[in-house]
Amino acid sequence: MMKALLVADDPVSVNLVFENHTQCGYEVIHYRSALKALDNMEEIQPQLLFINASDFPRHWRVLTQFFKHQSVCGARVILLVNTPSSSLSARQVAQAGVHALIDYTLSPEEGRKALCGVLTPSACAGSVDVGHAHTCQADFVFTNPCSGSIVTGTVREVSEEGVDFIPDFPASVNNLQEQDVLEHCALKVAHDILGVRCSFHSSDGRILLRFIDPDASLVHAVRSVTGTT
């Protein structure tokens, strides 16, 4: 069972994490102080870090950076957010290397599905789909223009055309329509974070986010991942 460190004060977010720990496969160590969590993180050595970004808007980046520096391969950071009041941007999330965002104001059942959806064994192990060689070489997040929430997920494949994308929580894109324009997207390749515009396309349960007017820097970044010239 994974060891999870929870840094949160809001009781709703705390309940979400504790009530689902058995079913989603982790044990929880909880701190209400970001500084205490930081002091004890190296000793605890968690494989999973939950941070309530609404409780700690000035500390979640520091906690994330320290965790990623000392954690093992496959460790994950999940931000708990109160979506209506969240001021996070897609670029901020991509830059920090956060793996998923979960709205802790969801109903208990929706919250459970969202939480367990991003904690499947394959996701937590950081495994690569052998049919998509470029899965773990790029990260992509975007702001849903209908809800204003940030959508995170897994890049199955990236090309000069766009991104083949699996959202961490499928319901987060249910309100998007074919060819909707996504104005606020961030593609992270190696140490580069690029702001891009995309159009939304869905077919047979797969999501393709097509780049709109890709510039030379975006094409170069994609080619560095795919190995094309």
Residue frames as a rotation matrix with the C-alpha (Angstrom) as fourth column:
MET 1
0.577 0.817 0.000 0.00
0.817 -0.577 0.000 0.00
0.000 0.000 -1.000 0.00
MET 2
-0.080 -0.591 0.802 1.26
0.528 -0.708 -0.469 3.47
0.845 0.386 0.369 -0.88
LYS 3
-0.176 -0.034 -0.984 2.14
0.916 -0.371 -0.151 5.97
-0.360 -0.928 0.096 1.80
ALA 4
0.103 0.329 0.939 0.41
0.688 -0.705 0.171 9.31
0.718 0.628 -0.299 1.25
LEU 5
-0.698 -0.290 -0.655 1.16
0.661 -0.614 -0.432 12.66
-0.277 -0.734 0.620 2.85
LEU 6
0.197 0.846 0.495 -1.85
0.850 -0.399 0.344 14.97
0.489 0.353 -0.798 3.11
VAL 7
-0.822 -0.404 -0.403 -1.31
0.540 -0.778 -0.322 18.68
-0.183 -0.482 0.857 3.72
ALA 8
-0.398 0.795 0.457 -4.71
0.249 -0.386 0.888 20.26
0.883 0.468 -0.045 4.23
ASP 9
-0.992 0.126 0.013 -6.86
-0.056 -0.340 -0.939 22.11
-0.114 -0.932 0.344 6.75
ASP 10
-0.356 0.918 -0.176 -10.28
-0.918 -0.307 0.252 22.27
0.177 0.252 0.951 5.12
PRO 11
-0.407 0.189 0.894 -12.31
-0.505 0.769 -0.393 19.39
-0.762 -0.611 -0.217 6.64
VAL 12
0.706 0.698 -0.118 -14.09
-0.468 0.335 -0.818 18.62
-0.531 0.633 0.563 3.38
SER 13
0.429 -0.631 -0.646 -10.81
-0.731 0.177 -0.659 17.97
0.530 0.755 -0.386 1.57
VAL 14
-0.572 -0.625 0.532 -9.46
-0.820 0.454 -0.349 16.00
-0.023 -0.636 -0.772 4.54
ASN 15
0.056 0.696 0.715 -12.57
-0.495 0.642 -0.586 13.79
-0.867 -0.321 0.381 4.57
LEU 16
0.768 0.227 -0.598 -12.27
-0.639 0.229 -0.734 13.13
-0.030 0.947 0.321 0.83
VAL 17
-0.066 -0.904 -0.422 -8.76
-0.773 0.314 -0.551 11.74
0.631 0.290 -0.720 1.22
PHE 18
-0.708 -0.249 0.661 -9.39
-0.676 0.511 -0.531 9.76
-0.205 -0.823 -0.530 4.40
GLU 19
0.167 0.897 0.409 -12.72
-0.644 0.413 -0.644 8.25
-0.747 -0.155 0.647 3.37
ASN 20
0.894 0.208 -0.396 -11.26
-0.447 0.442 -0.778 6.72
0.013 0.873 0.488 0.21
HIS 21
0.054 -0.997 0.055 -7.83
-0.990 -0.046 0.133 5.62
-0.130 -0.062 -0.990 1.37
THR 22
-0.195 -0.119 0.974 -8.63
-0.278 0.959 0.061 1.89
-0.941 -0.259 -0.220 1.59
GLN 23
0.663 0.573 0.481 -10.42
0.278 0.409 -0.869 1.61
-0.695 0.710 0.112 -1.74
CYS 24
0.937 -0.311 -0.156 -7.83
-0.301 -0.496 -0.815 3.70
0.176 0.811 -0.558 -3.61
GLY 25
0.748 -0.602 -0.279 -4.89
0.545 0.797 -0.259 1.90
0.378 0.042 0.925 -2.02
TYR 26
-0.205 -0.857 0.473 -2.97
0.122 -0.501 -0.857 4.27
0.971 -0.118 0.207 0.23
GLU 27
0.264 0.203 -0.943 -2.40
0.959 0.046 0.279 5.04
0.100 -0.978 -0.183 3.91
VAL 28
0.468 0.098 0.878 -2.49
0.305 -0.951 -0.057 8.64
0.829 0.294 -0.475 5.08
ILE 29
-0.263 -0.487 -0.833 -0.27
0.950 -0.282 -0.135 10.83
-0.169 -0.826 0.537 7.24
HIS 30
0.436 0.642 0.631 -1.95
0.721 -0.668 0.182 14.18
0.538 0.376 -0.754 7.75
TYR 31
-0.579 -0.552 -0.600 -0.53
0.774 -0.602 -0.194 17.61
-0.254 -0.577 0.776 8.59
ARG 32
0.624 0.780 0.049 -2.45
0.773 -0.607 -0.186 20.85
-0.115 0.154 -0.981 8.90
SER 33
0.598 -0.540 -0.593 0.81
-0.241 -0.826 0.509 22.83
-0.765 -0.161 -0.624 8.84
ALA 34
0.955 -0.276 -0.110 2.73
-0.069 0.154 -0.986 23.12
0.289 0.949 0.128 5.58
LEU 35
0.223 -0.931 0.289 5.97
-0.859 -0.328 -0.393 23.80
0.461 -0.161 -0.873 7.46
LYS 36
0.056 -0.153 0.987 5.62
-0.742 0.655 0.143 20.69
-0.668 -0.740 -0.077 9.63
ALA 37
0.883 0.291 0.367 4.91
0.028 0.749 -0.662 18.62
-0.468 0.595 0.653 6.55
LEU 38
0.742 -0.661 -0.113 8.03
-0.362 -0.253 -0.897 20.02
0.564 0.706 -0.427 4.90
ASP 39
0.043 -0.752 0.657 10.15
-0.998 -0.069 -0.014 19.27
0.056 -0.655 -0.753 7.97
ASN 40
-0.051 0.022 0.998 9.00
-0.540 0.841 -0.046 15.64
-0.840 -0.541 -0.031 8.13
MET 41
0.736 0.455 -0.502 8.69
-0.650 0.264 -0.713 14.76
-0.191 0.851 0.490 4.45
GLU 42
-0.036 -0.837 -0.545 12.17
-0.827 0.331 -0.454 13.28
0.561 0.435 -0.705 4.10
GLU 43
-0.760 -0.225 0.610 11.59
-0.595 0.618 -0.513 11.00
-0.262 -0.753 -0.604 7.10
ILE 44
0.129 0.922 0.366 8.12
-0.477 0.382 -0.792 9.92
-0.869 -0.072 0.489 5.93
GLN 45
-0.847 -0.513 -0.142 9.21
-0.319 0.275 0.907 9.31
-0.426 0.813 -0.396 2.30
PRO 46
0.107 0.969 0.224 5.68
-0.160 0.239 -0.958 9.30
-0.981 0.067 0.180 0.85
GLN 47
-0.701 -0.237 0.673 4.91
0.573 0.375 0.729 8.00
-0.425 0.896 -0.127 -2.63
LEU 48
-0.097 0.783 0.615 1.92
0.806 -0.300 0.510 10.29
0.584 0.545 -0.602 -2.92
LEU 49
-0.854 -0.195 -0.483 1.45
0.450 -0.744 -0.494 13.93
-0.263 -0.639 0.723 -1.91
PHE 50
0.148 0.923 0.356 -1.95
0.896 -0.278 0.346 15.57
0.418 0.268 -0.868 -1.51
ILE 51
-0.846 -0.352 -0.400 -1.92
0.490 -0.808 -0.326 19.36
-0.208 -0.472 0.857 -1.04
ASN 52
0.361 0.932 -0.013 -4.95
0.894 -0.350 -0.281 21.57
-0.267 0.090 -0.960 -0.58
ALA 53
-0.530 -0.632 0.565 -3.89
0.802 -0.591 0.091 24.45
0.277 0.501 0.820 -2.83
SER 54
0.262 0.698 0.667 -6.76
0.253 -0.716 0.650 26.57
0.931 -0.001 -0.365 -1.57
ASP 55
0.916 0.015 -0.401 -5.50
0.402 -0.042 0.915 26.24
-0.003 -0.999 -0.045 2.02
PHE 56
0.266 -0.926 -0.270 -1.87
0.355 -0.166 0.920 26.82
-0.896 -0.340 0.284 1.06
PRO 57
0.951 0.194 0.242 -1.74
0.289 -0.273 -0.917 29.04
-0.111 0.942 -0.316 -2.06
ARG 58
0.659 -0.752 0.017 1.80
-0.721 -0.638 -0.271 30.21
0.215 0.166 -0.962 -1.22
HIS 59
-0.016 -0.691 0.723 3.22
-0.806 0.436 0.399 26.88
-0.591 -0.577 -0.564 -0.08
TRP 60
0.747 0.400 0.531 2.02
-0.134 0.873 -0.469 24.23
-0.651 0.279 0.706 -2.52
ARG 61
0.830 -0.489 -0.270 4.79
-0.316 -0.013 -0.949 24.96
0.460 0.872 -0.165 -5.06
VAL 62
-0.061 -0.894 0.445 7.53
-0.959 -0.071 -0.274 24.67
0.277 -0.443 -0.853 -2.42
LEU 63
0.110 0.191 0.975 6.07
-0.617 0.783 -0.084 21.42
-0.779 -0.593 0.204 -1.10
THR 64
0.950 0.299 0.096 5.79
-0.097 0.569 -0.817 20.05
-0.298 0.766 0.569 -4.62
GLN 65
0.552 -0.808 -0.206 9.37
-0.578 -0.193 -0.793 20.95
0.600 0.557 -0.574 -5.54
PHE 66
-0.231 -0.652 0.722 10.80
-0.969 0.224 -0.108 19.42
-0.091 -0.724 -0.684 -2.37
PHE 67
0.387 0.487 0.783 8.70
-0.424 0.848 -0.318 16.28
-0.819 -0.209 0.535 -2.78
LYS 68
0.993 0.019 -0.116 9.74
-0.115 0.372 -0.921 15.78
0.025 0.928 0.372 -6.40
HIS 69
0.284 -0.958 0.022 13.38
-0.815 -0.254 -0.522 16.33
0.505 0.131 -0.853 -5.50
GLN 70
-0.521 -0.558 0.646 13.48
-0.844 0.451 -0.290 13.63
-0.130 -0.696 -0.706 -2.83
SER 71
0.354 0.783 0.512 10.81
-0.647 0.600 -0.470 11.20
-0.675 -0.165 0.719 -4.03
VAL 72
-0.489 -0.467 0.736 11.20
0.104 0.807 0.581 7.94
-0.866 0.361 -0.346 -5.95
CYS 73
-0.939 0.133 -0.318 10.28
-0.336 -0.149 0.930 7.44
0.076 0.980 0.185 -9.58
GLY 74
-0.535 0.812 -0.235 6.52
0.455 0.511 0.729 7.22
0.712 0.283 -0.643 -10.06
ALA 75
-0.562 0.335 -0.756 5.65
0.706 -0.282 -0.650 9.42
-0.431 -0.899 -0.078 -7.06
ARG 76
-0.292 0.593 0.751 2.69
0.724 -0.376 0.579 11.70
0.625 0.712 -0.319 -7.71
VAL 77
-0.933 0.065 -0.353 1.45
0.178 -0.771 -0.612 15.12
-0.311 -0.634 0.708 -6.61
ILE 78
-0.275 0.912 0.305 -2.29
0.815 0.053 0.577 15.75
0.510 0.407 -0.758 -6.46
LEU 79
-0.988 0.007 0.157 -3.65
-0.072 -0.908 -0.413 19.22
0.140 -0.419 0.897 -5.76
LEU 80
-0.265 0.936 -0.231 -7.00
0.961 0.238 -0.139 19.50
-0.075 -0.259 -0.963 -4.02
VAL 81
-0.984 -0.094 0.152 -8.80
0.127 -0.967 0.221 22.62
0.126 0.236 0.963 -5.19
ASN 82
-0.138 0.951 -0.276 -12.02
0.509 -0.171 -0.843 24.46
-0.849 -0.257 -0.461 -4.57
THR 83
-0.354 -0.192 0.915 -12.64
0.930 0.026 0.366 25.08
-0.094 0.981 0.169 -8.26
PRO 84
0.625 0.650 0.433 -14.82
0.713 -0.701 0.024 28.19
0.319 0.293 -0.901 -8.01
SER 85
0.954 -0.261 -0.148 -12.14
-0.136 -0.816 0.563 29.98
-0.268 -0.517 -0.813 -5.97
SER 86
0.332 -0.883 0.332 -9.05
0.668 0.469 0.578 28.46
-0.666 0.030 0.746 -7.60
SER 87
0.766 -0.151 -0.625 -6.72
-0.412 -0.862 -0.296 30.96
-0.494 0.484 -0.722 -9.31
LEU 88
-0.105 -0.841 0.530 -4.36
0.068 0.526 0.848 28.31
-0.992 0.125 0.002 -10.69
SER 89
0.398 0.158 -0.904 -3.40
-0.849 -0.310 -0.428 28.51
-0.348 0.938 0.011 -14.34
ALA 90
0.999 -0.031 0.019 -2.54
0.036 0.889 -0.457 25.71
-0.003 0.457 0.889 -16.74
ARG 91
0.401 -0.912 0.087 1.00
-0.176 -0.170 -0.970 27.08
0.899 0.373 -0.228 -17.03
GLN 92
0.036 -0.360 0.932 1.49
-0.977 -0.209 -0.043 27.09
0.210 -0.909 -0.359 -13.24
VAL 93
0.680 0.325 0.657 0.38
-0.520 0.846 0.119 23.48
-0.517 -0.423 0.744 -12.94
ALA 94
0.931 -0.361 -0.061 2.54
0.174 0.585 -0.792 22.29
0.321 0.727 0.607 -15.85
GLN 95
0.244 -0.891 0.382 5.57
-0.472 -0.453 -0.756 24.17
0.847 0.005 -0.531 -14.56
ALA 96
0.074 -0.176 0.982 5.25
-0.994 0.063 0.086 22.64
-0.077 -0.982 -0.170 -11.09
GLY 97
-0.707 -0.347 -0.616 4.89
-0.481 0.875 0.060 19.08
0.518 0.338 -0.785 -12.43
VAL 98
-0.418 0.669 0.614 1.56
-0.682 0.215 -0.699 18.39
-0.600 -0.711 0.367 -10.73
HIS 99
-0.991 -0.013 0.134 -0.03
0.063 0.838 0.543 15.12
-0.119 0.546 -0.829 -11.87
ALA 100
-0.360 0.929 0.087 -3.71
0.694 0.204 0.691 15.86
0.624 0.309 -0.718 -11.19
LEU 101
-0.893 0.257 0.370 -6.16
-0.419 -0.777 -0.469 18.34
0.167 -0.574 0.802 -9.74
ILE 102
-0.526 0.765 -0.371 -9.27
0.694 0.638 0.334 17.21
0.492 -0.082 -0.867 -7.90
ASP 103
-0.400 0.521 0.754 -12.18
-0.449 -0.829 0.334 19.44
0.799 -0.205 0.566 -6.96
TYR 104
-0.926 -0.029 -0.376 -12.89
0.278 0.622 -0.732 18.52
0.255 -0.783 -0.568 -3.35
THR 105
-0.634 0.773 -0.020 -16.31
-0.583 -0.495 -0.644 20.19
-0.508 -0.397 0.765 -3.49
LEU 106
-0.537 0.430 -0.726 -17.61
-0.522 0.506 0.686 17.37
0.663 0.747 -0.047 -5.71
SER 107
0.595 0.755 0.274 -20.24
-0.746 0.392 0.539 15.04
0.299 -0.525 0.797 -4.31
PRO 108
0.177 -0.557 0.812 -18.81
-0.694 0.514 0.504 12.14
-0.698 -0.653 -0.295 -2.26
GLU 109
0.579 0.088 0.810 -19.37
0.330 0.884 -0.331 9.68
-0.745 0.459 0.483 -5.13
GLU 110
0.943 -0.252 0.219 -17.88
0.119 -0.359 -0.926 11.98
0.312 0.899 -0.308 -7.78
GLY 111
0.493 -0.790 0.363 -14.96
-0.869 -0.468 0.162 12.73
0.042 -0.395 -0.918 -5.50
ARG 112
0.294 -0.347 0.891 -14.30
-0.292 0.855 0.429 9.04
-0.910 -0.386 0.150 -4.98
LYS 113
0.785 0.044 0.619 -14.36
0.521 0.493 -0.696 8.38
-0.336 0.869 0.364 -8.72
ALA 114
0.858 -0.486 0.166 -12.04
-0.284 -0.718 -0.635 11.31
0.428 0.498 -0.754 -9.41
LEU 115
0.349 -0.746 0.567 -9.60
-0.890 -0.074 0.450 10.24
-0.294 -0.661 -0.690 -6.72
CYS 116
0.239 -0.231 0.943 -9.49
-0.031 0.969 0.245 6.56
-0.970 -0.088 0.225 -7.61
GLY 117
0.948 0.183 0.259 -9.41
0.248 0.082 -0.965 7.44
-0.198 0.980 0.032 -11.29
VAL 118
0.643 -0.763 0.069 -5.99
-0.549 -0.522 -0.653 9.06
0.534 0.382 -0.754 -10.97
LEU 119
-0.042 -0.662 0.748 -4.66
-0.965 0.221 0.142 6.42
-0.259 -0.716 -0.648 -8.57
THR 120
0.943 0.285 -0.170 -4.93
-0.326 0.888 -0.323 3.31
0.059 0.360 0.931 -10.71
PRO 121
0.597 -0.757 0.265 -1.92
0.265 0.498 0.826 1.01
-0.757 -0.422 0.498 -10.34
SER 122
0.271 -0.516 0.813 -0.71
0.962 0.124 -0.242 1.75
0.024 0.848 0.530 -13.86
ALA 123
0.678 0.016 0.735 -0.88
0.183 -0.972 -0.148 5.49
0.712 0.235 -0.662 -13.33
CYS 124
0.911 -0.302 0.283 0.86
-0.382 -0.352 0.854 5.41
-0.158 -0.886 -0.436 -9.98
ALA 125
0.493 -0.765 0.414 3.63
0.494 0.638 0.591 3.22
-0.716 -0.088 0.692 -11.30
GLY 126
0.193 -0.404 -0.894 4.33
-0.572 -0.787 0.232 5.69
-0.798 0.467 -0.383 -14.08
SER 127
-0.155 -0.245 0.957 4.03
0.430 0.856 0.288 2.92
-0.890 0.456 -0.027 -16.62
VAL 128
-0.534 -0.109 -0.838 4.29
-0.634 -0.604 0.483 3.51
-0.559 0.789 0.254 -20.35
ASP 129
0.616 0.734 0.286 1.77
-0.222 0.510 -0.831 2.26
-0.756 0.449 0.477 -22.88
VAL 130
-0.286 -0.858 0.426 4.06
0.228 0.371 0.900 0.28
-0.931 0.354 0.090 -25.22
GLY 131
0.127 0.384 0.915 1.91
0.972 0.135 -0.192 1.24
-0.198 0.913 -0.356 -28.17
HIS 132
0.882 0.152 0.447 2.75
0.252 -0.952 -0.172 4.93
0.399 0.264 -0.878 -27.70
ALA 133
0.183 -0.946 -0.267 6.46
0.874 0.281 -0.396 5.51
0.450 -0.161 0.879 -27.43
HIS 134
-0.541 -0.469 0.698 6.21
0.246 -0.882 -0.402 9.16
0.804 -0.046 0.592 -26.45
THR 135
0.368 0.868 -0.333 3.85
0.586 0.061 0.808 8.84
0.722 -0.492 -0.486 -23.46
CYS 136
0.658 -0.080 -0.748 6.07
0.726 -0.193 0.660 10.08
-0.197 -0.978 -0.069 -20.65
GLN 137
-0.408 -0.896 0.176 8.17
0.910 -0.383 0.158 12.62
-0.074 0.225 0.972 -22.55
ALA 138
-0.768 0.218 0.602 5.60
0.008 -0.937 0.349 15.40
0.640 0.273 0.718 -22.52
ASP 139
-0.568 0.646 -0.510 2.98
0.720 0.091 -0.688 16.80
-0.397 -0.758 -0.517 -20.17
PHE 140
-0.751 0.405 0.521 -0.11
0.175 -0.639 0.749 18.76
0.637 0.654 0.409 -21.12
VAL 141
-0.459 0.686 -0.564 -2.74
0.752 -0.038 -0.658 20.68
-0.473 -0.726 -0.499 -19.17
PHE 142
-0.759 0.241 0.604 -5.44
0.285 -0.712 0.642 23.11
0.585 0.659 0.472 -20.23
THR 143
-0.829 0.547 -0.113 -8.21
-0.174 -0.445 -0.878 25.27
-0.531 -0.709 0.465 -18.86
ASN 144
-0.481 0.769 0.420 -11.73
0.872 0.471 0.136 24.08
-0.093 0.432 -0.897 -19.68
PRO 145
-0.942 0.044 0.334 -13.36
0.056 -0.957 0.283 27.19
0.332 0.285 0.899 -21.24
CYS 146
-0.060 0.998 -0.024 -16.83
0.061 0.028 0.998 26.12
0.996 0.059 -0.062 -20.08
SER 147
0.697 0.360 -0.620 -16.10
0.557 0.274 0.784 25.48
0.452 -0.892 -0.009 -16.41
GLY 148
0.629 -0.547 0.552 -12.87
-0.570 -0.808 -0.151 27.42
0.528 -0.220 -0.820 -15.85
SER 149
0.770 -0.342 0.538 -11.30
-0.306 0.543 0.782 24.35
-0.560 -0.767 0.313 -14.21
ILE 150
-0.086 -0.891 -0.445 -7.87
-0.987 0.015 0.161 22.99
-0.137 0.453 -0.881 -15.08
VAL 151
0.926 0.378 0.002 -7.80
-0.367 0.900 -0.234 19.62
-0.090 0.216 0.972 -16.84
THR 152
-0.146 -0.983 0.111 -4.80
-0.926 0.176 0.333 17.36
-0.347 -0.054 -0.936 -16.28
GLY 153
0.869 0.449 0.208 -4.11
-0.355 0.859 -0.368 13.96
-0.344 0.246 0.906 -17.75
THR 154
0.061 -0.831 0.553 -1.72
0.157 0.555 0.817 11.70
-0.986 0.037 0.164 -19.64
VAL 155
0.226 -0.108 -0.968 -0.18
-0.905 -0.390 -0.168 12.40
-0.359 0.915 -0.186 -23.03
ARG 156
0.654 0.044 0.755 -0.45
0.106 0.983 -0.149 9.17
-0.749 0.177 0.639 -25.02
GLU 157
-0.040 -0.652 0.757 1.26
0.970 0.155 0.185 10.64
-0.238 0.742 0.627 -28.05
VAL 158
0.396 0.095 -0.913 2.38
0.023 -0.995 -0.094 14.03
-0.918 0.017 -0.396 -29.28
SER 159
-0.074 -0.382 0.921 2.93
0.966 0.201 0.160 15.07
-0.247 0.902 0.354 -32.88
GLU 160
-0.957 -0.285 -0.055 3.15
0.255 -0.917 0.306 18.26
-0.138 0.279 0.950 -34.90
GLU 161
-0.435 0.878 0.198 -0.60
0.246 -0.095 0.965 17.93
0.866 0.469 -0.174 -35.37
GLY 162
0.229 0.560 0.797 -1.47
-0.695 -0.479 0.536 17.89
0.681 -0.676 0.280 -31.69
VAL 163
-0.745 -0.445 0.497 -1.76
-0.662 0.400 -0.633 15.83
0.083 -0.801 -0.593 -28.53
ASP 164
-0.024 0.667 -0.745 -3.48
-0.063 0.742 0.667 12.47
0.998 0.063 0.024 -28.02
PHE 165
-0.685 -0.218 0.695 -4.74
-0.555 -0.462 -0.692 12.99
0.472 -0.860 0.196 -24.47
ILE 166
-0.116 0.642 -0.758 -6.37
0.544 0.680 0.492 10.98
0.831 -0.355 -0.428 -21.66
PRO 167
-0.009 0.128 0.992 -7.89
-0.572 -0.814 0.100 13.21
0.820 -0.567 0.080 -18.95
ASP 168
-0.939 -0.344 0.015 -7.38
-0.186 0.472 -0.862 12.13
0.290 -0.812 -0.507 -15.35
PHE 169
-0.564 0.825 0.046 -11.10
0.173 0.172 -0.970 12.62
-0.808 -0.539 -0.239 -14.76
PRO 170
-0.758 0.193 0.624 -13.16
0.651 0.153 0.743 12.05
0.048 0.969 -0.242 -17.94
ALA 171
0.288 0.947 -0.143 -16.11
0.953 -0.298 -0.048 14.04
-0.087 -0.122 -0.989 -16.61
SER 172
-0.044 -0.377 -0.925 -13.88
0.375 -0.864 0.335 17.14
-0.926 -0.333 0.179 -16.65
VAL 173
-0.892 -0.287 -0.349 -14.28
-0.200 -0.441 0.875 17.34
-0.405 0.850 0.336 -20.45
ASN 174
-0.507 0.755 0.416 -17.89
0.768 0.615 -0.181 16.17
-0.393 0.228 -0.891 -20.81
ASN 175
0.428 0.735 -0.526 -19.12
0.429 -0.677 -0.598 19.71
-0.796 0.030 -0.605 -21.43
LEU 176
-0.398 -0.628 -0.668 -16.74
-0.392 -0.542 0.743 20.32
-0.830 0.558 -0.030 -24.34
GLN 177
0.717 0.683 0.142 -18.02
-0.073 0.275 -0.959 20.14
-0.693 0.677 0.247 -27.90
GLU 178
0.270 -0.583 0.766 -16.28
0.893 0.449 0.027 19.13
-0.360 0.677 0.642 -31.12
GLN 179
-0.040 -0.488 0.872 -13.94
0.789 -0.551 -0.272 21.88
0.613 0.677 0.407 -32.36
ASP 180
0.956 0.239 -0.173 -14.25
0.292 -0.692 0.660 23.98
0.038 -0.681 -0.731 -29.19
VAL 181
0.294 -0.880 0.373 -11.22
0.075 -0.367 -0.927 26.28
0.953 0.300 -0.042 -28.97
LEU 182
0.723 -0.200 -0.661 -9.00
0.690 0.166 0.704 25.92
-0.031 -0.966 0.258 -25.90
GLU 183
0.779 -0.355 0.517 -7.24
-0.070 -0.868 -0.491 29.25
0.623 0.346 -0.701 -25.45
HIS 184
0.315 -0.638 0.702 -5.21
-0.937 -0.329 0.122 28.43
0.153 -0.696 -0.701 -22.36
CYS 185
0.982 -0.091 -0.165 -3.07
0.094 0.996 0.010 25.30
0.163 -0.025 0.986 -22.72
ALA 186
0.371 -0.915 0.161 0.44
-0.905 -0.317 0.284 24.44
-0.209 -0.251 -0.945 -21.62
LEU 187
0.913 -0.218 -0.346 2.73
0.047 0.896 -0.441 21.82
0.406 0.387 0.828 -23.16
LYS 188
0.546 -0.762 0.349 5.77
-0.719 -0.213 0.661 20.82
-0.430 -0.612 -0.664 -21.11
VAL 189
0.898 -0.397 -0.187 8.67
0.182 0.725 -0.665 19.19
0.400 0.563 0.723 -22.93
ALA 190
-0.112 -0.942 -0.317 11.87
0.774 0.117 -0.623 18.64
0.624 -0.315 0.715 -20.91
HIS 191
-0.505 -0.143 -0.851 12.42
0.759 -0.542 -0.360 22.02
-0.410 -0.828 0.382 -19.22
ASP 192
-0.986 0.149 0.079 10.40
-0.075 -0.807 0.585 24.03
0.151 0.571 0.807 -21.73
ILE 193
-0.344 0.935 -0.092 6.82
0.655 0.168 -0.737 25.10
-0.673 -0.313 -0.670 -21.09
LEU 194
-0.983 -0.012 0.181 4.97
0.159 -0.533 0.831 26.42
0.086 0.846 0.526 -24.10
GLY 195
-0.345 0.911 -0.225 1.67
-0.152 -0.291 -0.944 28.23
-0.926 -0.291 0.239 -24.14
VAL 196
-0.994 0.024 0.107 -0.46
0.109 0.281 0.953 26.89
-0.007 0.959 -0.282 -27.01
ARG 197
-0.225 0.966 -0.125 -3.96
-0.845 -0.258 -0.468 27.11
-0.484 0.001 0.875 -28.45
CYS 198
-0.980 -0.076 0.182 -5.84
-0.003 0.928 0.372 23.97
-0.198 0.364 -0.910 -29.42
SER 199
-0.177 0.962 -0.206 -9.14
-0.925 -0.091 0.369 22.75
0.337 0.256 0.906 -30.79
PHE 200
-0.445 0.106 0.889 -10.96
-0.615 0.685 -0.389 19.90
-0.651 -0.720 -0.239 -29.08
HIS 201
-0.052 0.421 -0.906 -11.79
-0.862 0.439 0.254 16.69
0.505 0.794 0.340 -30.96
SER 202
-0.378 0.007 0.926 -13.16
-0.675 0.682 -0.281 13.40
-0.633 -0.731 -0.253 -29.65
SER 203
0.181 0.405 -0.896 -13.61
-0.887 0.461 0.029 10.09
0.425 0.790 0.443 -31.46
ASP 204
0.440 0.080 -0.894 -14.25
0.008 0.996 0.093 6.57
0.898 -0.048 0.438 -30.16
GLY 205
0.922 0.029 -0.385 -13.43
0.379 0.121 0.917 7.62
0.073 -0.992 0.101 -26.61
ARG 206
-0.082 -0.995 -0.060 -10.10
0.988 -0.090 0.129 9.20
-0.134 -0.049 0.990 -27.62
ILE 207
0.824 0.301 -0.480 -9.34
0.308 -0.949 -0.066 12.88
-0.476 -0.094 -0.875 -27.31
LEU 208
-0.094 -0.831 0.548 -7.16
0.992 -0.125 -0.020 14.75
0.085 0.541 0.837 -29.78
LEU 209
0.604 0.152 -0.782 -6.21
0.339 -0.937 0.080 18.34
-0.721 -0.314 -0.618 -29.06
ARG 210
0.373 -0.424 0.825 -5.12
0.915 0.021 -0.403 19.86
0.154 0.905 0.396 -32.36
PHE 211
-0.375 -0.601 -0.706 -2.62
0.642 -0.718 0.270 22.73
-0.669 -0.352 0.655 -32.27
ILE 212
0.773 0.589 0.235 -3.89
0.603 -0.569 -0.559 26.00
-0.196 0.574 -0.795 -33.75
ASP 213
0.832 -0.470 0.294 -1.26
-0.143 -0.695 -0.705 27.90
0.536 0.544 -0.646 -35.76
PRO 214
0.768 -0.599 -0.228 1.78
0.532 0.397 0.748 26.20
-0.357 -0.696 0.623 -34.17
ASP 215
0.820 -0.537 -0.199 4.88
-0.572 -0.782 -0.248 28.40
-0.022 0.317 -0.948 -34.26
ALA 216
0.323 -0.781 -0.534 8.49
-0.408 0.395 -0.823 27.37
0.854 0.484 -0.191 -34.85
SER 217
-0.519 -0.542 0.660 9.27
-0.814 0.079 -0.576 26.91
0.260 -0.837 -0.482 -31.13
LEU 218
0.257 0.698 0.668 6.34
-0.773 0.563 -0.291 24.49
-0.580 -0.441 0.685 -30.72
VAL 219
0.880 0.038 -0.474 7.32
-0.387 0.636 -0.668 22.49
0.276 0.771 0.574 -33.81
HIS 220
-0.071 -0.991 -0.110 10.91
-0.564 0.131 -0.815 22.28
0.822 0.004 -0.569 -32.58
ALA 221
-0.394 -0.024 0.919 9.80
-0.901 0.209 -0.381 21.11
-0.183 -0.978 -0.104 -29.11
VAL 222
0.651 0.706 0.278 7.56
-0.606 0.704 -0.370 18.41
-0.457 0.072 0.886 -30.59
ARG 223
0.702 -0.442 -0.559 10.31
-0.357 0.461 -0.812 17.20
0.616 0.770 0.166 -32.91
SER 224
-0.342 -0.857 0.385 12.67
-0.802 0.052 -0.596 16.90
0.490 -0.513 -0.705 -29.94
VAL 225
-0.084 0.420 0.904 10.20
-0.771 0.547 -0.326 14.42
-0.631 -0.725 0.278 -28.44
THR 226
0.810 0.562 0.169 9.34
-0.318 0.663 -0.678 12.46
-0.493 0.495 0.716 -31.57
GLY 227
-0.041 -0.923 0.382 12.85
0.168 0.371 0.913 12.39
-0.985 0.101 0.140 -32.99
THR 228
0.521 0.265 0.812 11.68
0.832 0.055 -0.552 13.76
-0.191 0.963 -0.192 -36.34
THR 229
-0.529 -0.757 -0.383 13.47
0.563 -0.651 0.509 16.46
-0.635 0.054 0.771 -38.31
